[in-house]
């Protein structure tokens, strides 16, 4: 991070001994609070906050805890500076023509963090990279412990699919219709369920479409018909889909990414049968031997 030329606060410049004493007593404490967010720029940020406090000292001095007020101002300034610095790191666009090695190089964790709000990113780094306890993060940043937990949880969901390279819109390479779906289900040993399952699938020619964005997924057809939706949790080996549609439940898929092509063989499912057919029958129709091709990035999915 670049060091700014912010004016240093001098005790000779301050209005009265009270502020001078406050500055000498509190400066190091405030600097420690913002150091995890802005690193070597912590002293600059601290002095910026102290100058704001000096300008408002007649009010700040009357507060029960003036140091807490200055710390909050400093943390706010630190988040803004961290946001500017992170936005300077750009994520190179990934196109379907990239090979796998190029795609892996494009997914840089520092760049992925730019998708978080600066304050969320700062708390996430403290928790997940520096392994600092929630209570200590709360003390350093002035953010309530419950809020820290929520931010870390939401950030983990938002970053997982981006960091693994699964964020985006995926469409099946092969075209499907009732005949091809029936053949696929029979190939997976689901002969007895073909007729009942087809009633809940499609009666036309389509391609399957899967959208993954910021911890959520949408599964349907390329003409916009939705089959399933919910939360998604991506790990280095598995994609866990927590369906919020009826019937709700969880299905876990192994994932294999080769450049811009994705396969999702089923590992297990806890979703109850639909129309008398087990959930694995439908997942064989969607993903059994199916290759999905990346079509591009997504913004946010619409609310559930």
C-alpha positions as a LaTeX table, in Angstrom:
\begin{tabular}{lrrr}
\hline
Residue & $x$ (\AA) & $y$ (\AA) & $z$ (\AA) \\
\hline
Unk1 & 0.00 & 0.00 & 0.00 \\
Unk2 & 1.31 & 3.44 & $-0.84$ \\
Unk3 & 2.11 & 5.78 & 2.04 \\
Unk4 & 0.22 & 9.05 & 1.87 \\
Unk5 & 1.53 & 12.45 & 2.80 \\
Unk6 & $-1.12$ & 13.03 & 5.47 \\
Unk7 & $-0.28$ & 15.78 & 7.93 \\
Unk8 & 1.14 & 14.55 & 11.23 \\
Unk9 & $-0.65$ & 15.72 & 14.35 \\
Unk10 & 1.65 & 17.52 & 16.75 \\
Unk11 & 0.78 & 18.22 & 20.37 \\
Unk12 & 1.82 & 21.84 & 19.78 \\
Unk13 & $-0.94$ & 22.14 & 17.14 \\
Unk14 & $-3.83$ & 20.91 & 19.27 \\
Unk15 & $-6.37$ & 23.10 & 21.11 \\
Unk16 & $-5.55$ & 22.67 & 24.77 \\
Unk17 & $-3.83$ & 20.19 & 27.04 \\
Unk18 & $-6.82$ & 17.84 & 27.17 \\
Unk19 & $-6.52$ & 16.84 & 23.53 \\
Unk20 & $-2.72$ & 16.62 & 23.76 \\
Unk21 & $-3.03$ & 14.20 & 26.66 \\
Unk22 & $-5.74$ & 12.27 & 24.85 \\
Unk23 & $-3.60$ & 12.01 & 21.72 \\
Unk24 & $-0.54$ & 10.75 & 23.59 \\
Unk25 & $-2.62$ & 8.24 & 25.53 \\
Unk26 & $-4.76$ & 6.94 & 22.65 \\
Unk27 & $-2.75$ & 7.12 & 19.43 \\
Unk28 & $-1.08$ & 3.70 & 19.75 \\
Unk29 & $-4.39$ & 2.07 & 20.68 \\
Unk30 & $-6.14$ & 3.42 & 17.58 \\
Unk31 & $-3.20$ & 2.48 & 15.36 \\
Unk32 & $-3.36$ & $-1.13$ & 16.59 \\
Unk33 & $-7.08$ & $-1.25$ & 15.74 \\
Unk34 & $-6.57$ & $-0.30$ & 12.08 \\
Unk35 & $-3.27$ & $-2.08$ & 11.44 \\
Unk36 & $-4.93$ & $-5.39$ & 10.44 \\
Unk37 & $-6.96$ & $-3.52$ & 7.81 \\
Unk38 & $-4.39$ & $-1.21$ & 6.20 \\
Unk39 & $-1.02$ & $-2.57$ & 7.39 \\
Unk40 & 1.79 & $-0.02$ & 7.06 \\
Unk41 & $-0.70$ & 2.79 & 6.42 \\
Unk42 & $-2.11$ & 2.42 & 9.95 \\
Unk43 & $-0.31$ & 5.48 & 11.34 \\
Unk44 & $-1.49$ & 7.67 & 8.46 \\
Unk45 & $-5.07$ & 6.58 & 9.01 \\
Unk46 & $-4.76$ & 7.11 & 12.75 \\
Unk47 & $-3.52$ & 10.65 & 12.27 \\
Unk48 & $-6.34$ & 11.39 & 9.82 \\
Unk49 & $-8.83$ & 10.26 & 12.48 \\
Unk50 & $-7.06$ & 12.28 & 15.16 \\
Unk51 & $-7.27$ & 15.41 & 13.01 \\
Unk52 & $-11.03$ & 14.88 & 12.65 \\
Unk53 & $-11.26$ & 14.48 & 16.43 \\
Unk54 & $-9.18$ & 17.63 & 16.98 \\
Unk55 & $-11.52$ & 19.64 & 14.76 \\
Unk56 & $-14.51$ & 18.41 & 16.80 \\
Unk57 & $-12.80$ & 18.22 & 20.17 \\
Unk58 & $-15.36$ & 20.39 & 21.97 \\
Unk59 & $-17.91$ & 17.65 & 21.25 \\
Unk60 & $-15.68$ & 14.56 & 21.37 \\
Unk61 & $-14.30$ & 15.54 & 24.79 \\
Unk62 & $-17.81$ & 15.34 & 26.29 \\
Unk63 & $-18.33$ & 11.71 & 25.23 \\
Unk64 & $-18.12$ & 8.88 & 27.75 \\
Unk65 & $-15.48$ & 7.10 & 25.63 \\
Unk66 & $-13.80$ & 9.51 & 23.20 \\
Unk67 & $-11.23$ & 6.88 & 22.22 \\
Unk68 & $-14.02$ & 4.59 & 21.03 \\
Unk69 & $-15.36$ & 7.41 & 18.86 \\
Unk70 & $-11.94$ & 8.02 & 17.30 \\
Unk71 & $-11.38$ & 4.29 & 16.80 \\
Unk72 & $-14.64$ & 3.98 & 14.90 \\
Unk73 & $-13.70$ & 6.95 & 12.70 \\
Unk74 & $-10.27$ & 5.42 & 12.07 \\
Unk75 & $-11.72$ & 2.01 & 11.20 \\
Unk76 & $-14.16$ & 3.65 & 8.80 \\
Unk77 & $-11.28$ & 5.52 & 7.12 \\
Unk78 & $-9.23$ & 2.31 & 7.00 \\
Unk79 & $-12.04$ & 0.42 & 5.27 \\
Unk80 & $-12.30$ & 3.15 & 2.65 \\
Unk81 & $-8.57$ & 3.06 & 2.01 \\
Unk82 & $-8.54$ & $-0.74$ & 1.90 \\
Unk83 & $-11.39$ & $-0.62$ & $-0.61$ \\
Unk84 & $-9.49$ & 1.75 & $-2.88$ \\
Unk85 & $-6.38$ & $-0.43$ & $-2.71$ \\
Unk86 & $-8.29$ & $-3.63$ & $-3.42$ \\
Unk87 & $-10.16$ & $-2.12$ & $-6.33$ \\
Unk88 & $-6.79$ & $-1.43$ & $-7.94$ \\
Unk89 & $-6.35$ & $-5.22$ & $-8.23$ \\
Unk90 & $-8.43$ & $-6.40$ & $-11.17$ \\
Unk91 & $-9.59$ & $-9.88$ & $-12.03$ \\
Unk92 & $-8.70$ & $-10.70$ & $-15.62$ \\
Unk93 & $-11.82$ & $-11.66$ & $-17.57$ \\
Unk94 & $-12.04$ & $-15.39$ & $-18.20$ \\
Unk95 & $-13.37$ & $-16.38$ & $-21.59$ \\
Unk96 & $-14.49$ & $-19.79$ & $-22.88$ \\
Unk97 & $-11.36$ & $-19.96$ & $-25.06$ \\
Unk98 & $-8.96$ & $-19.98$ & $-22.10$ \\
Unk99 & $-7.28$ & $-23.27$ & $-21.37$ \\
Unk100 & $-7.31$ & $-24.72$ & $-17.87$ \\
Unk101 & $-3.89$ & $-23.43$ & $-16.83$ \\
Unk102 & $-4.75$ & $-19.88$ & $-17.90$ \\
Unk103 & $-8.06$ & $-20.08$ & $-16.04$ \\
Unk104 & $-6.33$ & $-21.14$ & $-12.83$ \\
Unk105 & $-3.90$ & $-18.24$ & $-13.05$ \\
Unk106 & $-6.83$ & $-15.86$ & $-13.56$ \\
Unk107 & $-8.48$ & $-16.86$ & $-10.29$ \\
Unk108 & $-6.37$ & $-14.87$ & $-7.83$ \\
Unk109 & $-7.64$ & $-14.75$ & $-4.27$ \\
Unk110 & $-6.61$ & $-11.14$ & $-3.67$ \\
Unk111 & $-8.55$ & $-10.18$ & $-6.77$ \\
Unk112 & $-11.55$ & $-12.28$ & $-5.74$ \\
Unk113 & $-11.68$ & $-10.34$ & $-2.46$ \\
Unk114 & $-12.56$ & $-7.21$ & $-4.43$ \\
Unk115 & $-16.06$ & $-8.64$ & $-4.85$ \\
Unk116 & $-16.65$ & $-8.13$ & $-1.12$ \\
Unk117 & $-17.46$ & $-4.85$ & 0.56 \\
Unk118 & $-14.18$ & $-3.48$ & 1.98 \\
Unk119 & $-15.24$ & $-3.91$ & 5.61 \\
Unk120 & $-16.40$ & $-7.48$ & 4.95 \\
Unk121 & $-13.11$ & $-8.28$ & 3.22 \\
Unk122 & $-11.11$ & $-6.88$ & 6.12 \\
Unk123 & $-13.00$ & $-8.97$ & 8.69 \\
Unk124 & $-12.82$ & $-12.06$ & 6.46 \\
Unk125 & $-9.04$ & $-11.78$ & 6.10 \\
Unk126 & $-8.59$ & $-11.40$ & 9.87 \\
Unk127 & $-10.76$ & $-14.45$ & 10.55 \\
Unk128 & $-9.82$ & $-16.84$ & 7.76 \\
Unk129 & $-6.23$ & $-15.88$ & 6.89 \\
Unk130 & $-4.87$ & $-14.59$ & 10.21 \\
Unk131 & $-6.92$ & $-17.06$ & 12.32 \\
Unk132 & $-7.99$ & $-14.38$ & 14.80 \\
Unk133 & $-10.89$ & $-15.15$ & 17.14 \\
Unk134 & $-14.20$ & $-13.40$ & 16.58 \\
Unk135 & $-14.08$ & $-11.63$ & 19.94 \\
Unk136 & $-10.63$ & $-10.21$ & 19.16 \\
Unk137 & $-11.73$ & $-9.06$ & 15.70 \\
Unk138 & $-14.69$ & $-7.33$ & 17.33 \\
Unk139 & $-12.39$ & $-5.60$ & 19.82 \\
Unk140 & $-9.98$ & $-4.44$ & 17.12 \\
Unk141 & $-12.56$ & $-3.18$ & 14.66 \\
Unk142 & $-15.42$ & $-2.05$ & 16.89 \\
Unk143 & $-17.82$ & $-4.35$ & 14.99 \\
Unk144 & $-20.19$ & $-6.43$ & 17.21 \\
Unk145 & $-19.31$ & $-10.12$ & 17.44 \\
Unk146 & $-22.62$ & $-11.20$ & 15.93 \\
Unk147 & $-22.00$ & $-8.93$ & 12.93 \\
Unk148 & $-18.47$ & $-10.32$ & 12.50 \\
Unk149 & $-19.89$ & $-13.86$ & 12.36 \\
Unk150 & $-22.51$ & $-12.88$ & 9.78 \\
Unk151 & $-19.96$ & $-11.07$ & 7.59 \\
Unk152 & $-17.55$ & $-14.02$ & 7.65 \\
Unk153 & $-20.33$ & $-16.50$ & 6.83 \\
Unk154 & $-21.66$ & $-14.41$ & 3.94 \\
Unk155 & $-18.17$ & $-13.72$ & 2.62 \\
Unk156 & $-17.28$ & $-17.40$ & 2.63 \\
Unk157 & $-20.38$ & $-18.16$ & 0.56 \\
Unk158 & $-19.68$ & $-15.35$ & $-1.89$ \\
Unk159 & $-16.03$ & $-16.23$ & $-2.41$ \\
Unk160 & $-16.18$ & $-20.03$ & $-2.67$ \\
Unk161 & $-17.69$ & $-20.36$ & $-6.15$ \\
Unk162 & $-15.52$ & $-17.51$ & $-7.49$ \\
Unk163 & $-12.29$ & $-18.86$ & $-6.06$ \\
Unk164 & $-12.98$ & $-22.36$ & $-7.43$ \\
Unk165 & $-13.87$ & $-20.98$ & $-10.85$ \\
Unk166 & $-17.52$ & $-22.16$ & $-10.83$ \\
Unk167 & $-19.11$ & $-18.72$ & $-10.70$ \\
Unk168 & $-21.05$ & $-18.02$ & $-13.88$ \\
Unk169 & $-23.55$ & $-19.40$ & $-16.36$ \\
Unk170 & $-23.15$ & $-22.99$ & $-17.58$ \\
Unk171 & $-25.16$ & $-24.56$ & $-20.44$ \\
Unk172 & $-25.12$ & $-28.22$ & $-21.51$ \\
Unk173 & $-23.28$ & $-28.95$ & $-24.74$ \\
Unk174 & $-25.83$ & $-31.59$ & $-25.78$ \\
Unk175 & $-29.44$ & $-30.89$ & $-26.68$ \\
Unk176 & $-32.04$ & $-32.91$ & $-24.75$ \\
Unk177 & $-35.63$ & $-33.97$ & $-25.39$ \\
Unk178 & $-37.90$ & $-36.62$ & $-23.80$ \\
Unk179 & $-36.35$ & $-39.42$ & $-25.88$ \\
Unk180 & $-32.75$ & $-38.58$ & $-24.99$ \\
Unk181 & $-33.64$ & $-38.10$ & $-21.32$ \\
Unk182 & $-35.36$ & $-41.50$ & $-21.23$ \\
Unk183 & $-32.30$ & $-43.11$ & $-22.79$ \\
Unk184 & $-30.02$ & $-41.47$ & $-20.22$ \\
Unk185 & $-32.16$ & $-42.59$ & $-17.30$ \\
Unk186 & $-32.24$ & $-46.17$ & $-18.63$ \\
Unk187 & $-28.46$ & $-46.10$ & $-19.05$ \\
Unk188 & $-28.23$ & $-45.33$ & $-15.31$ \\
Unk189 & $-30.54$ & $-48.25$ & $-14.44$ \\
Unk190 & $-33.68$ & $-46.18$ & $-13.81$ \\
Unk191 & $-35.97$ & $-47.91$ & $-16.30$ \\
Unk192 & $-38.91$ & $-48.25$ & $-13.91$ \\
Unk193 & $-39.02$ & $-44.50$ & $-13.20$ \\
Unk194 & $-38.73$ & $-43.15$ & $-16.74$ \\
Unk195 & $-42.43$ & $-42.55$ & $-17.33$ \\
Unk196 & $-43.13$ & $-40.85$ & $-13.98$ \\
Unk197 & $-39.95$ & $-38.75$ & $-14.10$ \\
Unk198 & $-40.59$ & $-37.44$ & $-17.61$ \\
Unk199 & $-43.84$ & $-35.90$ & $-16.41$ \\
Unk200 & $-41.76$ & $-33.56$ & $-14.24$ \\
Unk201 & $-39.04$ & $-32.78$ & $-16.78$ \\
Unk202 & $-39.57$ & $-31.33$ & $-20.28$ \\
Unk203 & $-41.77$ & $-32.03$ & $-23.30$ \\
Unk204 & $-39.58$ & $-30.17$ & $-25.81$ \\
Unk205 & $-36.00$ & $-29.80$ & $-27.01$ \\
Unk206 & $-33.82$ & $-27.87$ & $-24.53$ \\
Unk207 & $-30.37$ & $-27.49$ & $-23.09$ \\
Unk208 & $-29.89$ & $-27.61$ & $-19.32$ \\
Unk209 & $-28.63$ & $-24.40$ & $-17.75$ \\
Unk210 & $-26.94$ & $-23.98$ & $-14.37$ \\
Unk211 & $-26.22$ & $-20.56$ & $-12.88$ \\
Unk212 & $-23.94$ & $-20.15$ & $-9.87$ \\
Unk213 & $-23.39$ & $-16.80$ & $-8.20$ \\
Unk214 & $-22.29$ & $-15.79$ & $-4.71$ \\
Unk215 & $-23.37$ & $-18.90$ & $-2.84$ \\
Unk216 & $-26.61$ & $-19.54$ & $-4.72$ \\
Unk217 & $-27.65$ & $-21.57$ & $-7.76$ \\
Unk218 & $-30.41$ & $-21.76$ & $-10.34$ \\
Unk219 & $-31.04$ & $-24.89$ & $-12.43$ \\
Unk220 & $-33.34$ & $-24.94$ & $-15.43$ \\
Unk221 & $-33.47$ & $-24.81$ & $-19.21$ \\
Unk222 & $-32.00$ & $-22.40$ & $-21.71$ \\
Unk223 & $-35.50$ & $-21.13$ & $-22.51$ \\
Unk224 & $-35.94$ & $-19.96$ & $-18.92$ \\
Unk225 & $-37.92$ & $-22.75$ & $-17.24$ \\
Unk226 & $-36.72$ & $-23.23$ & $-13.66$ \\
Unk227 & $-36.32$ & $-26.77$ & $-12.30$ \\
Unk228 & $-34.52$ & $-26.09$ & $-9.02$ \\
Unk229 & $-32.92$ & $-23.30$ & $-7.00$ \\
Unk230 & $-31.25$ & $-22.76$ & $-3.65$ \\
Unk231 & $-27.97$ & $-22.27$ & $-1.84$ \\
Unk232 & $-24.70$ & $-23.77$ & $-3.03$ \\
Unk233 & $-21.57$ & $-24.54$ & $-1.07$ \\
Unk234 & $-18.44$ & $-25.21$ & $-3.11$ \\
Unk235 & $-15.41$ & $-27.05$ & $-1.74$ \\
Unk236 & $-12.28$ & $-28.13$ & $-3.65$ \\
Unk237 & $-13.99$ & $-31.48$ & $-4.44$ \\
Unk238 & $-17.76$ & $-31.12$ & $-3.95$ \\
Unk239 & $-20.69$ & $-28.90$ & $-4.89$ \\
Unk240 & $-23.36$ & $-29.09$ & $-2.19$ \\
Unk241 & $-26.75$ & $-27.91$ & $-3.46$ \\
Unk242 & $-29.25$ & $-27.00$ & $-0.74$ \\
Unk243 & $-32.52$ & $-26.85$ & $-2.61$ \\
Unk244 & $-35.20$ & $-24.46$ & $-1.37$ \\
Unk245 & $-37.70$ & $-25.64$ & $-3.99$ \\
Unk246 & $-40.24$ & $-28.36$ & $-3.32$ \\
Unk247 & $-39.17$ & $-30.88$ & $-2.26$ \\
Unk248 & $-36.36$ & $-29.19$ & $-0.35$ \\
Unk249 & $-33.20$ & $-30.99$ & 0.64 \\
Unk250 & $-29.51$ & $-31.42$ & $-0.09$ \\
Unk251 & $-27.68$ & $-33.06$ & $-2.98$ \\
Unk252 & $-23.90$ & $-33.37$ & $-3.23$ \\
Unk253 & $-22.10$ & $-33.53$ & $-6.59$ \\
Unk254 & $-18.46$ & $-34.16$ & $-7.32$ \\
Unk255 & $-17.18$ & $-31.58$ & $-9.74$ \\
Unk256 & $-14.61$ & $-31.83$ & $-12.51$ \\
Unk257 & $-13.49$ & $-28.70$ & $-14.36$ \\
Unk258 & $-11.51$ & $-28.96$ & $-17.58$ \\
Unk259 & $-10.97$ & $-25.50$ & $-18.97$ \\
Unk260 & $-14.46$ & $-24.16$ & $-19.71$ \\
Unk261 & $-16.21$ & $-27.53$ & $-19.35$ \\
Unk262 & $-17.81$ & $-28.77$ & $-16.16$ \\
Unk263 & $-19.12$ & $-32.19$ & $-15.13$ \\
Unk264 & $-21.16$ & $-32.83$ & $-11.98$ \\
Unk265 & $-21.55$ & $-36.55$ & $-11.23$ \\
Unk266 & $-23.83$ & $-37.22$ & $-8.26$ \\
Unk267 & $-22.21$ & $-38.30$ & $-4.98$ \\
Unk268 & $-25.37$ & $-38.52$ & $-2.87$ \\
Unk269 & $-28.77$ & $-36.90$ & $-2.38$ \\
Unk270 & $-31.10$ & $-36.54$ & 0.59 \\
Unk271 & $-33.98$ & $-35.04$ & $-1.39$ \\
Unk272 & $-37.18$ & $-37.08$ & $-1.19$ \\
Unk273 & $-38.79$ & $-38.60$ & $-4.33$ \\
Unk274 & $-40.84$ & $-36.44$ & $-6.69$ \\
Unk275 & $-43.81$ & $-38.03$ & $-8.46$ \\
Unk276 & $-42.69$ & $-41.43$ & $-7.18$ \\
Unk277 & $-39.21$ & $-41.16$ & $-8.74$ \\
Unk278 & $-36.12$ & $-40.85$ & $-6.50$ \\
Unk279 & $-34.12$ & $-37.64$ & $-6.76$ \\
Unk280 & $-31.13$ & $-39.47$ & $-8.27$ \\
Unk281 & $-33.28$ & $-40.22$ & $-11.32$ \\
Unk282 & $-33.74$ & $-36.51$ & $-12.02$ \\
Unk283 & $-30.09$ & $-35.76$ & $-11.32$ \\
Unk284 & $-29.09$ & $-38.45$ & $-13.79$ \\
Unk285 & $-31.25$ & $-36.64$ & $-16.35$ \\
Unk286 & $-29.64$ & $-33.27$ & $-15.58$ \\
Unk287 & $-26.02$ & $-34.19$ & $-14.98$ \\
Unk288 & $-25.45$ & $-37.89$ & $-15.72$ \\
Unk289 & $-22.78$ & $-37.85$ & $-18.42$ \\
Unk290 & $-23.67$ & $-34.24$ & $-19.17$ \\
Unk291 & $-20.98$ & $-31.68$ & $-19.94$ \\
Unk292 & $-21.78$ & $-28.05$ & $-19.15$ \\
Unk293 & $-19.91$ & $-25.30$ & $-20.97$ \\
Unk294 & $-19.14$ & $-21.94$ & $-19.38$ \\
Unk295 & $-20.99$ & $-19.11$ & $-21.12$ \\
Unk296 & $-19.83$ & $-16.15$ & $-19.10$ \\
Unk297 & $-19.93$ & $-14.41$ & $-15.70$ \\
Unk298 & $-23.05$ & $-13.47$ & $-13.78$ \\
Unk299 & $-24.11$ & $-10.67$ & $-11.50$ \\
Unk300 & $-26.31$ & $-11.54$ & $-8.57$ \\
Unk301 & $-29.07$ & $-14.11$ & $-8.89$ \\
Unk302 & $-32.57$ & $-12.81$ & $-8.15$ \\
Unk303 & $-33.80$ & $-13.35$ & $-4.55$ \\
Unk304 & $-35.28$ & $-16.75$ & $-3.74$ \\
\hline
\end{tabular}
